[in-house]
Amino acid sequence: MRFDVTGAVLASAGLAFVVFGVQNGQHYQWGPVLGPVGVPHVIGAGLLLVGAFLIQQRRTKTAPLLPLGLFRNPTFGPANLTHAALGFATTGMFLPLVIYVQTVLGLDPLASSLLCAPMAVGAGLAAVVAGRYVGRVGPRSLVTAGLAGLAVGVVVLAVQAEPDTAPLALVPGLVLAGVGIGLVFSPLTAAATFGLPAELAGAASGVFNTSRQVGGVLGSASTGVLLQLGLSVTVPAAARDYAALLPPRYADEFVERISAAANTASQFGGEGPAIPADWSPSIAERVRELATDAFHLGFTNAAKATLVLPVIVLVLGMIAASGLRTPVLARRP
């Protein structure tokens, strides 16, 4: 069987350039990456390669990597857009949430995993229900309800998240998000493959899974950029608030050092930001405490703001899901 090497190279390179540019734009300050080549050039090149891939696929007659005939099915396109939105939102919510739980609430990786376990349980139970009733109510209703449930769960998590939140207080939002995810996967897969010719089933499955993976990669990249931008605003703002608790002679340098450290959360590891040697031990200890509190408040506010993006994408996913035009099957005894 012939393999579409040209298509694979164009698609891989195009997506790699786009993801690299979006994910590392803040690191390079959206400027030069290598010589005169800047981040916008990298993203632009990626988009051109993706466009070339689509043109090449349209012209390829034998075993194209992406058979464009799949999109003649009126349900396949909306199903893939919905799947990409789901991948974007799930990855986009987990990135700030996991860092918040470990950095601000102080949970280790094992405890963080256990905290998310109820979410997996909710998803598993909801998937069973969705599989049982998809033939009665149709995929569109279940998928829309699932995306809405996931969006509400993310909003609940954003509302609950505070520097002093008890970890178990996040469980209701996690369970609601898990139920939403569980209601989506099985009905959406059924809708994506409904009515397709048997010879296109394999390609359809590959494209469908790739759409979620691409959405997930773009979700993590976009959320990471938004979180970095948020930290550059919220951490200095929190530092200015906490600086009022210090003697005036230390306040300006306190704000300056924390604002500089806001570029990366790792600088707040261990004993906190560096303290000038000429500061007294009592002031140094107080500064470390306030610096940690300021970072926790700033990071929490940035994470809460970042969670708005997955909610917006989920709303767009619900709009895309309105195009799932599969018939409701006959009721089974």
QUIGI-V22791 format. One record per residue. N is the residue number from 1. SS is DSSP state (A for helix, B for strand, O for the rest). PSI is psi in whole degrees, 0 to 359 (* if undefined). NEAR is the number of other ideal C-beta (glycine too) atoms within 12 Angstrom. Layout:
n=N ss=SS psi=PSI near=NEAR
n=N ss=SS psi=PSI near=NEAR
This chain:
n=1 ss=O psi=133 near=6
n=2 ss=O psi=137 near=12
n=3 ss=O psi=136 near=13
n=4 ss=O psi=82 near=25
n=5 ss=A psi=316 near=15
n=6 ss=A psi=315 near=23
n=7 ss=A psi=319 near=31
n=8 ss=A psi=319 near=24
n=9 ss=A psi=315 near=18
n=10 ss=A psi=315 near=30
n=11 ss=A psi=315 near=30
n=12 ss=A psi=314 near=22
n=13 ss=A psi=318 near=23
n=14 ss=A psi=312 near=30
n=15 ss=A psi=323 near=31
n=16 ss=A psi=317 near=25
n=17 ss=A psi=317 near=31
n=18 ss=A psi=312 near=33
n=19 ss=A psi=318 near=30
n=20 ss=A psi=315 near=26
n=21 ss=A psi=315 near=33
n=22 ss=A psi=317 near=33
n=23 ss=A psi=329 near=31
n=24 ss=A psi=7 near=25
n=25 ss=O psi=316 near=28
n=26 ss=O psi=323 near=25
n=27 ss=O psi=319 near=20
n=28 ss=O psi=9 near=23
n=29 ss=O psi=35 near=17
n=30 ss=O psi=28 near=20
n=31 ss=O psi=212 near=19
n=32 ss=B psi=141 near=16
n=33 ss=B psi=314 near=22
n=34 ss=B psi=107 near=13
n=35 ss=O psi=229 near=8
n=36 ss=O psi=354 near=10
n=37 ss=B psi=119 near=18
n=38 ss=B psi=176 near=20
n=39 ss=A psi=315 near=27
n=40 ss=A psi=325 near=22
n=41 ss=A psi=320 near=24
n=42 ss=A psi=313 near=31
n=43 ss=A psi=317 near=31
n=44 ss=A psi=318 near=18
n=45 ss=A psi=321 near=25
n=46 ss=A psi=317 near=31
n=47 ss=A psi=322 near=23
n=48 ss=A psi=320 near=19
n=49 ss=A psi=321 near=28
n=50 ss=A psi=318 near=27
n=51 ss=A psi=318 near=18
n=52 ss=A psi=323 near=22
n=53 ss=A psi=315 near=31
n=54 ss=A psi=320 near=22
n=55 ss=A psi=317 near=19
n=56 ss=A psi=322 near=25
n=57 ss=A psi=325 near=29
n=58 ss=A psi=329 near=18
n=59 ss=A psi=342 near=15
n=60 ss=O psi=125 near=24
n=61 ss=O psi=335 near=13
n=62 ss=O psi=117 near=14
n=63 ss=O psi=57 near=20
n=64 ss=O psi=153 near=30
n=65 ss=O psi=324 near=29
n=66 ss=O psi=92 near=31
n=67 ss=O psi=112 near=28
n=68 ss=A psi=346 near=25
n=69 ss=A psi=340 near=21
n=70 ss=A psi=326 near=33
n=71 ss=A psi=1 near=26
n=72 ss=A psi=338 near=15
n=73 ss=O psi=122 near=30
n=74 ss=O psi=344 near=19
n=75 ss=O psi=336 near=37
n=76 ss=A psi=316 near=39
n=77 ss=A psi=306 near=27
n=78 ss=A psi=325 near=34
n=79 ss=A psi=320 near=45
n=80 ss=A psi=322 near=38
n=81 ss=A psi=319 near=35
n=82 ss=A psi=319 near=45
n=83 ss=A psi=319 near=42
n=84 ss=A psi=320 near=36
n=85 ss=A psi=321 near=42
n=86 ss=A psi=314 near=50
n=87 ss=A psi=319 near=37
n=88 ss=A psi=312 near=40
n=89 ss=A psi=317 near=46
n=90 ss=A psi=317 near=40
n=91 ss=A psi=320 near=32
n=92 ss=A psi=333 near=42
n=93 ss=A psi=327 near=49
n=94 ss=A psi=325 near=35
n=95 ss=A psi=302 near=33
n=96 ss=A psi=329 near=41
n=97 ss=A psi=314 near=43
n=98 ss=A psi=319 near=30
n=99 ss=A psi=320 near=34
n=100 ss=A psi=315 near=42
n=101 ss=A psi=321 near=37
n=102 ss=A psi=320 near=27
n=103 ss=A psi=316 near=32
n=104 ss=O psi=312 near=35
n=105 ss=O psi=345 near=29
n=106 ss=O psi=19 near=19
n=107 ss=O psi=145 near=24
n=108 ss=O psi=170 near=15
n=109 ss=A psi=321 near=15
n=110 ss=A psi=314 near=12
n=111 ss=A psi=325 near=17
n=112 ss=A psi=319 near=25
n=113 ss=A psi=318 near=18
n=114 ss=A psi=325 near=19
n=115 ss=A psi=326 near=31
n=116 ss=A psi=355 near=32
n=117 ss=A psi=318 near=19
n=118 ss=A psi=331 near=25
n=119 ss=A psi=317 near=37
n=120 ss=A psi=322 near=21
n=121 ss=A psi=315 near=20
n=122 ss=A psi=320 near=30
n=123 ss=A psi=319 near=33
n=124 ss=A psi=316 near=22
n=125 ss=A psi=319 near=20
n=126 ss=A psi=326 near=35
n=127 ss=A psi=323 near=28
n=128 ss=A psi=315 near=18
n=129 ss=A psi=317 near=23
n=130 ss=A psi=318 near=35
n=131 ss=A psi=329 near=23
n=132 ss=A psi=326 near=19
n=133 ss=A psi=0 near=24
n=134 ss=A psi=326 near=35
n=135 ss=A psi=341 near=23
n=136 ss=A psi=319 near=19
n=137 ss=A psi=347 near=23
n=138 ss=O psi=150 near=26
n=139 ss=A psi=324 near=41
n=140 ss=A psi=317 near=33
n=141 ss=A psi=316 near=27
n=142 ss=A psi=318 near=40
n=143 ss=A psi=316 near=47
n=144 ss=A psi=317 near=34
n=145 ss=A psi=321 near=32
n=146 ss=A psi=315 near=44
n=147 ss=A psi=321 near=46
n=148 ss=A psi=318 near=29
n=149 ss=A psi=319 near=36
n=150 ss=A psi=319 near=49
n=151 ss=A psi=317 near=38
n=152 ss=A psi=320 near=26
n=153 ss=A psi=319 near=41
n=154 ss=A psi=320 near=43
n=155 ss=A psi=318 near=27
n=156 ss=A psi=318 near=29
n=157 ss=A psi=319 near=42
n=158 ss=A psi=322 near=31
n=159 ss=A psi=320 near=21
n=160 ss=A psi=332 near=31
n=161 ss=O psi=120 near=37
n=162 ss=O psi=162 near=22
n=163 ss=O psi=332 near=27
n=164 ss=O psi=19 near=15
n=165 ss=O psi=136 near=28
n=166 ss=O psi=133 near=16
n=167 ss=A psi=321 near=28
n=168 ss=A psi=341 near=19
n=169 ss=A psi=343 near=19
n=170 ss=A psi=348 near=34
n=171 ss=A psi=315 near=26
n=172 ss=A psi=316 near=21
n=173 ss=A psi=322 near=35
n=174 ss=A psi=318 near=39
n=175 ss=A psi=316 near=31
n=176 ss=A psi=318 near=33
n=177 ss=A psi=320 near=46
n=178 ss=A psi=318 near=35
n=179 ss=A psi=318 near=36
n=180 ss=A psi=316 near=42
n=181 ss=A psi=317 near=47
n=182 ss=A psi=330 near=37
n=183 ss=A psi=346 near=41
n=184 ss=A psi=313 near=49
n=185 ss=A psi=304 near=37
n=186 ss=A psi=311 near=28
n=187 ss=A psi=324 near=44
n=188 ss=A psi=322 near=49
n=189 ss=A psi=318 near=34
n=190 ss=A psi=320 near=30
n=191 ss=A psi=322 near=44
n=192 ss=A psi=326 near=46
n=193 ss=A psi=0 near=32
n=194 ss=O psi=128 near=30
n=195 ss=O psi=4 near=22
n=196 ss=O psi=146 near=29
n=197 ss=O psi=151 near=17
n=198 ss=A psi=326 near=11
n=199 ss=A psi=345 near=12
n=200 ss=A psi=0 near=26
n=201 ss=A psi=318 near=21
n=202 ss=A psi=314 near=19
n=203 ss=A psi=321 near=30
n=204 ss=A psi=318 near=35
n=205 ss=A psi=318 near=22
n=206 ss=A psi=315 near=24
n=207 ss=A psi=319 near=35
n=208 ss=A psi=315 near=39
n=209 ss=A psi=324 near=25
n=210 ss=A psi=324 near=26
n=211 ss=A psi=321 near=36
n=212 ss=A psi=319 near=34
n=213 ss=A psi=318 near=24
n=214 ss=A psi=317 near=33
n=215 ss=A psi=320 near=36
n=216 ss=A psi=318 near=31
n=217 ss=A psi=314 near=27
n=218 ss=A psi=327 near=33
n=219 ss=A psi=315 near=39
n=220 ss=A psi=320 near=32
n=221 ss=A psi=312 near=34
n=222 ss=A psi=319 near=34
n=223 ss=A psi=321 near=42
n=224 ss=A psi=317 near=33
n=225 ss=A psi=314 near=33
n=226 ss=A psi=322 near=33
n=227 ss=A psi=318 near=43
n=228 ss=A psi=317 near=35
n=229 ss=A psi=320 near=23
n=230 ss=A psi=318 near=33
n=231 ss=A psi=325 near=43
n=232 ss=A psi=345 near=27
n=233 ss=A psi=313 near=22
n=234 ss=A psi=324 near=32
n=235 ss=A psi=312 near=41
n=236 ss=A psi=324 near=29
n=237 ss=A psi=317 near=25
n=238 ss=A psi=324 near=35
n=239 ss=A psi=321 near=41
n=240 ss=A psi=324 near=24
n=241 ss=A psi=315 near=22
n=242 ss=A psi=338 near=30
n=243 ss=A psi=336 near=29
n=244 ss=O psi=344 near=17
n=245 ss=O psi=358 near=21
n=246 ss=O psi=160 near=31
n=247 ss=O psi=143 near=18
n=248 ss=A psi=327 near=12
n=249 ss=A psi=340 near=14
n=250 ss=A psi=347 near=29
n=251 ss=A psi=312 near=23
n=252 ss=A psi=316 near=17
n=253 ss=A psi=326 near=25
n=254 ss=A psi=311 near=40
n=255 ss=A psi=319 near=30
n=256 ss=A psi=316 near=19
n=257 ss=A psi=320 near=32
n=258 ss=A psi=323 near=44
n=259 ss=A psi=321 near=28
n=260 ss=A psi=321 near=21
n=261 ss=A psi=347 near=30
n=262 ss=O psi=349 near=35
n=263 ss=O psi=335 near=21
n=264 ss=O psi=134 near=22
n=265 ss=A psi=337 near=30
n=266 ss=A psi=337 near=15
n=267 ss=A psi=351 near=23
n=268 ss=A psi=11 near=32
n=269 ss=O psi=170 near=15
n=270 ss=O psi=241 near=11
n=271 ss=O psi=12 near=15
n=272 ss=O psi=188 near=27
n=273 ss=O psi=157 near=34
n=274 ss=O psi=141 near=20
n=275 ss=O psi=132 near=26
n=276 ss=O psi=142 near=16
n=277 ss=O psi=336 near=9
n=278 ss=O psi=2 near=11
n=279 ss=O psi=144 near=21
n=280 ss=O psi=153 near=15
n=281 ss=A psi=321 near=12
n=282 ss=A psi=318 near=14
n=283 ss=A psi=319 near=24
n=284 ss=A psi=317 near=23
n=285 ss=A psi=319 near=17
n=286 ss=A psi=320 near=23
n=287 ss=A psi=319 near=34
n=288 ss=A psi=317 near=27
n=289 ss=A psi=312 near=22
n=290 ss=A psi=326 near=33
n=291 ss=A psi=317 near=42
n=292 ss=A psi=315 near=32
n=293 ss=A psi=319 near=29
n=294 ss=A psi=317 near=41
n=295 ss=A psi=317 near=41
n=296 ss=A psi=317 near=36
n=297 ss=A psi=315 near=32
n=298 ss=A psi=317 near=39
n=299 ss=A psi=319 near=43
n=300 ss=A psi=315 near=37
n=301 ss=A psi=322 near=32
n=302 ss=A psi=318 near=39
n=303 ss=A psi=319 near=47
n=304 ss=A psi=319 near=34
n=305 ss=A psi=323 near=29
n=306 ss=A psi=327 near=39
n=307 ss=A psi=348 near=40
n=308 ss=A psi=325 near=29
n=309 ss=A psi=311 near=36
n=310 ss=A psi=325 near=48
n=311 ss=A psi=317 near=34
n=312 ss=A psi=317 near=26
n=313 ss=A psi=324 near=36
n=314 ss=A psi=323 near=43
n=315 ss=A psi=317 near=26
n=316 ss=A psi=324 near=24
n=317 ss=A psi=322 near=43
n=318 ss=A psi=323 near=33
n=319 ss=A psi=317 near=21
n=320 ss=A psi=324 near=34
n=321 ss=A psi=341 near=40
n=322 ss=O psi=345 near=23
n=323 ss=O psi=5 near=27
n=324 ss=O psi=98 near=42
n=325 ss=O psi=52 near=20
n=326 ss=O psi=143 near=32
n=327 ss=O psi=153 near=18
n=328 ss=O psi=130 near=22
n=329 ss=O psi=164 near=16
n=330 ss=O psi=145 near=8
n=331 ss=O psi=139 near=10
n=332 ss=O psi=147 near=10
n=333 ss=O psi=* near=3
